[in-house]
Amino acid sequence: MTLLSLFKNTNNNNPHTLIWGADDFLNDYLMRSYAKEDRFKDLEHVTVDCESDGLDELIASLTESSLFSEQKFIVVKNPFFLTAKVSKKLQKQIDDLQKIFENLADLEDVVVIVASYEKIDRRKKLTKTVLKQFNVVEPQIRPYEVASTTKALIKDEGYIITQSALQLLIERSDQVIDTILSNYQKLKMVATDNKITEKSVMQNVDLSLAQNIFAILESALDKNYREAVERLDNQLREGTNPIQLLAVFENQLELILVVKILAQRGRSEPQIVKGLGVHPYRVKLALRNRLKIDKLENLLRDAIDLEFKYKNGTYREDNFLKLFILNV
């Protein structure tokens, strides 16, 4: 099994693969995982960056025999030839690539194209050929799929993670898959018997900026004002801009408000998660909050008003943030 199988494949029996999506970090992670498969371990591994190495280098790698093994595993990065931005002076190279990819079945080497673009030019003949001749994988992860995808990825790599550790890893990574994967790399290095525990996450993955700010308002909402003010002071001492703080407060209050309104209208927790496209834990926290809708509306209005007044110079110090926290 390969990590690529966690996503939709057009033809997973075809080793020639196009990994296409806007997330460069995730694409590269999946490509490196694919390259480490046992069936490719004896191949010469070659990487060609089309932007820095050029198309002539790519064509040479695709057409020349390997000096070290019978086959090559060729990774093609920044394949701008799939986009609309291709100079007319490169037409000969484009024609050569067209011929090579049309006859991909005759190629002994394995070709993996990593296209970290939001869009490719589907109208181009060469793009149409690549989409037809390659196994196309589009690694898209919706917010509510982050936990299940992360868990499957960790399991596929032979590691075990407890549910509480998984939850904490995702929270401390702001539900961002790139950050999750980066933090997961740290956890793999310290894992005992390939097991990742909640304690390990707490010791090796720091709270993110957004989560530190999130904790300020969370403490205030729990009426723990001393802790909320201490957390606020720590952030201000570390140089966090008041606008950053207010932006997270507003996002936090808006989410709680929307969740409560949807729940009041009879939506279930899973329906709210899918409808809003946010992580289930954030919805669960919002549902636990005891503030009434009118109070939340007033707090959100106050936060927006404070941001406006700070931007127009009405407030020049940051004491207004403490007053806001104490009024929650």
C-alpha positions in Angstrom: 0.0 0.0 0.0 1.2 3.5 -0.8 0.2 6.9 0.8 -1.0 7.8 -2.7 -3.8 5.3 -2.2 -5.3 7.5 0.5 -6.5 9.7 -2.3 -8.4 9.2 -5.6 -6.2 7.6 -8.3 -7.2 7.5 -12.0 -5.2 4.3 -12.6 -3.2 3.0 -9.6 -1.8 0.1 -11.7 0.2 2.6 -13.7 3.5 3.4 -12.0 3.9 6.6 -14.0 2.2 9.2 -11.7 1.1 12.8 -11.8 0.7 14.3 -8.3 -1.3 17.5 -8.9 -2.4 20.0 -6.3 -1.6 23.4 -4.8 0.0 22.1 -1.6 3.7 21.7 -2.5 4.7 20.3 1.0 2.1 17.6 0.9 2.9 16.7 -2.8 6.6 16.4 -2.0 5.9 14.3 1.1 3.7 11.9 -1.0 6.3 11.8 -3.8 9.1 10.9 -1.4 7.0 8.2 0.2 6.2 6.7 -3.2 9.9 6.8 -4.2 10.9 4.7 -1.1 8.7 1.8 -2.1 10.6 -1.5 -2.4 9.9 -1.9 -6.1 11.9 1.3 -6.8 14.8 0.8 -4.4 17.2 -0.6 -7.1 16.5 2.1 -9.6 18.7 5.2 -10.1 16.8 8.1 -8.7 16.9 11.3 -10.8 15.2 14.7 -10.0 14.8 17.3 -12.7 13.5 20.8 -11.8 12.1 22.2 -15.1 12.4 25.8 -13.9 16.1 25.6 -12.9 17.4 22.7 -15.0 15.3 23.4 -18.2 13.4 21.1 -20.5 16.5 20.0 -22.4 17.7 18.4 -19.2 14.3 16.7 -18.7 14.3 15.3 -22.2 17.8 14.0 -21.8 16.9 12.2 -18.6 13.8 10.7 -20.3 15.7 9.5 -23.4 19.2 8.5 -22.1 20.0 5.2 -20.5 21.1 5.0 -16.9 24.8 4.3 -16.2 24.0 2.7 -12.8 20.9 0.5 -13.3 18.6 -0.8 -16.0 15.9 1.7 -15.0 15.6 5.2 -13.6 13.0 6.7 -11.2 12.6 10.2 -12.6 11.0 12.9 -10.5 9.8 16.0 -12.5 9.4 19.1 -10.4 7.9 22.5 -11.5 6.4 21.1 -14.8 5.5 24.5 -16.2 4.9 22.8 -19.6 1.5 21.8 -18.1 0.6 25.5 -17.5 -0.4 28.3 -19.9 2.9 30.0 -19.3 5.2 28.4 -21.9 7.4 30.5 -24.2 7.0 29.9 -28.0 10.8 29.5 -28.2 10.4 26.2 -26.3 8.0 24.7 -29.0 10.6 22.1 -30.1 11.1 20.8 -26.6 7.3 20.7 -26.1 7.0 18.7 -29.3 9.7 16.3 -28.1 7.9 15.8 -24.7 4.7 15.2 -26.6 6.3 12.3 -28.5 7.9 10.9 -25.3 4.7 11.0 -23.3 2.5 9.6 -26.1 4.8 6.5 -26.1 5.1 6.3 -22.3 4.3 2.6 -22.2 7.5 2.0 -24.1 9.6 3.8 -21.6 11.5 1.5 -19.2 11.9 4.3 -16.6 9.3 5.3 -14.1 8.2 9.0 -14.3 6.6 10.9 -11.5 5.5 14.5 -12.2 4.9 16.8 -9.2 2.7 19.7 -10.3 2.1 22.0 -7.4 -0.2 24.3 -9.2 -3.8 25.3 -8.5 -4.6 25.0 -12.2 -3.0 23.4 -15.3 -3.9 24.2 -18.9 -6.2 21.3 -19.8 -6.6 22.8 -23.3 -3.1 22.0 -24.3 -2.3 18.8 -26.3 0.6 18.0 -24.0 -1.5 18.3 -20.8 -4.2 16.1 -22.3 -1.6 13.5 -23.1 -0.2 13.6 -19.6 -3.6 13.3 -18.0 -4.3 10.3 -20.2 -1.0 8.5 -19.9 -0.3 9.0 -16.2 -2.0 7.8 -13.0 -3.4 11.2 -11.8 -3.6 11.8 -8.0 -5.1 15.0 -6.6 -4.3 15.0 -2.9 -7.1 17.3 -1.6 -8.0 17.2 2.1 -11.2 18.9 3.3 -11.0 20.3 6.9 -13.3 17.6 8.3 -11.1 14.9 6.7 -7.8 16.1 8.3 -8.1 13.7 11.3 -9.0 10.6 9.3 -6.3 11.3 6.7 -3.6 11.9 9.2 -4.5 8.8 11.1 -4.5 6.7 7.9 -1.1 8.2 6.9 0.5 7.5 10.2 -0.9 3.9 10.2 0.3 3.3 6.6 3.9 4.3 7.7 3.8 1.7 10.4 3.3 4.0 13.4 0.6 3.8 16.1 -1.0 7.0 17.6 -3.5 7.1 20.4 -6.7 9.0 19.7 -5.9 11.7 22.3 -2.4 12.1 20.8 -3.9 12.5 17.4 -6.3 15.1 18.6 -3.6 17.0 20.3 -1.3 16.9 17.3 -4.0 18.3 15.1 -4.9 21.0 17.6 -1.3 22.1 18.0 -0.9 22.2 14.3 -3.9 24.4 13.7 -5.5 21.7 11.6 -3.1 22.5 8.8 -1.9 19.4 7.1 1.6 20.8 6.3 2.2 21.7 9.9 0.8 18.3 11.0 3.2 16.5 8.8 6.1 18.6 9.9 5.3 18.0 13.6 4.7 14.3 12.9 8.4 14.1 11.6 9.6 15.2 15.0 7.4 12.7 16.8 8.6 9.8 14.6 12.2 10.6 15.7 11.3 10.2 19.4 8.7 7.4 19.1 9.3 4.3 21.2 8.3 1.0 19.5 6.7 3.2 16.7 4.1 4.4 19.2 3.1 8.1 19.5 1.5 9.1 22.8 -0.2 12.2 24.1 2.7 12.8 26.4 5.1 12.7 23.5 3.0 15.3 21.6 2.9 17.6 24.6 6.7 17.4 25.1 7.7 17.8 21.4 5.0 19.9 19.7 4.6 23.5 20.8 1.4 25.4 20.9 1.0 27.4 17.7 0.5 31.2 17.7 -3.2 30.8 16.8 -3.7 28.2 19.5 -1.9 30.4 22.2 -4.3 33.2 21.2 -7.2 30.8 21.2 -6.4 29.8 24.7 -6.6 33.4 25.9 -10.3 33.8 25.0 -11.0 30.2 26.0 -9.8 30.9 29.5 -11.9 34.1 29.6 -15.0 32.2 28.4 -14.4 29.8 31.3 -14.3 32.8 33.6 -10.7 32.1 34.5 -9.7 35.8 34.0 -6.4 35.6 35.8 -5.1 32.9 33.5 -6.6 34.8 30.5 -4.8 38.0 31.3 -1.5 36.2 32.0 -1.7 34.5 28.6 -2.5 37.9 27.0 0.5 39.6 28.7 2.7 36.7 27.5 1.6 37.2 23.9 2.1 41.0 24.0 5.5 40.6 25.6 6.5 38.2 22.8 5.6 40.9 20.3 2.2 39.6 19.0 0.4 42.4 17.2 -3.0 43.4 18.8 -4.6 43.1 15.3 -3.5 39.4 15.2 -5.0 38.9 18.6 -8.3 40.5 17.6 -8.5 38.6 14.4 -8.3 35.3 16.2 -10.8 36.4 18.8 -13.2 37.4 16.1 -12.8 34.1 14.3 -13.3 32.2 17.5 -16.4 34.1 18.5 -17.9 33.9 15.0 -17.4 30.2 14.9 -19.0 29.7 18.4 -21.9 31.9 17.3 -22.6 30.1 14.0 -22.3 26.7 15.7 -24.9 27.7 18.3 -27.3 29.1 15.7 -27.1 26.0 13.6 -27.5 23.8 16.7 -30.6 25.9 17.7 -32.0 25.1 14.2 -31.7 21.4 14.8 -28.4 20.6 13.1 -26.5 17.7 14.5 -22.8 17.9 15.4 -21.7 15.9 12.3 -23.9 18.0 10.1 -22.4 21.2 11.5 -18.8 19.9 11.0 -19.5 19.0 7.4 -21.5 22.1 6.7 -18.8 24.5 8.1 -15.9 22.5 6.9 -14.0 22.9 10.2 -12.3 20.4 12.5 -14.8 18.4 14.7 -13.0 19.4 17.9 -13.6 23.1 17.3 -17.3 22.4 16.9 -17.4 20.3 20.0 -15.8 23.1 22.0 -18.2 25.6 20.6 -21.2 23.5 21.6 -19.8 23.3 25.2 -19.8 27.0 25.5 -22.5 28.4 27.8 -22.7 32.0 26.6 -26.0 32.9 25.0 -26.3 34.0 21.4 -27.0 37.6 22.2 -23.9 37.8 24.4 -21.8 36.3 21.7 -23.1 38.8 19.2 -22.3 41.7 21.4 -18.7 40.4 22.1 -18.1 39.9 18.3 -19.4 43.4 17.6 -17.1 44.8 20.4 -14.1 42.9 19.0 -14.7 44.3 15.4 -15.2 47.8 16.9 -11.9 47.6 18.9 -10.1 46.5 15.7 -11.5 49.5 13.8 -10.5 51.9 16.6 -7.0 50.5 16.9 -6.5 50.8 13.2 -7.7 54.5 13.1 -5.5 55.5 16.1 -8.2 55.8 18.7 -6.3 53.3 20.8 -2.6 53.5 20.9 -1.8 51.3 23.9 -2.9 47.6 24.4 -4.8 48.0 27.7 -8.1 47.9 25.7 -7.4 44.2 25.0 -7.4 43.5 28.8 -10.7 45.4 29.2 -12.2 43.3 26.4 -11.0 40.0 28.0 -12.4 41.0 31.4 -15.8 41.8 29.9 -16.2 38.3 28.4 
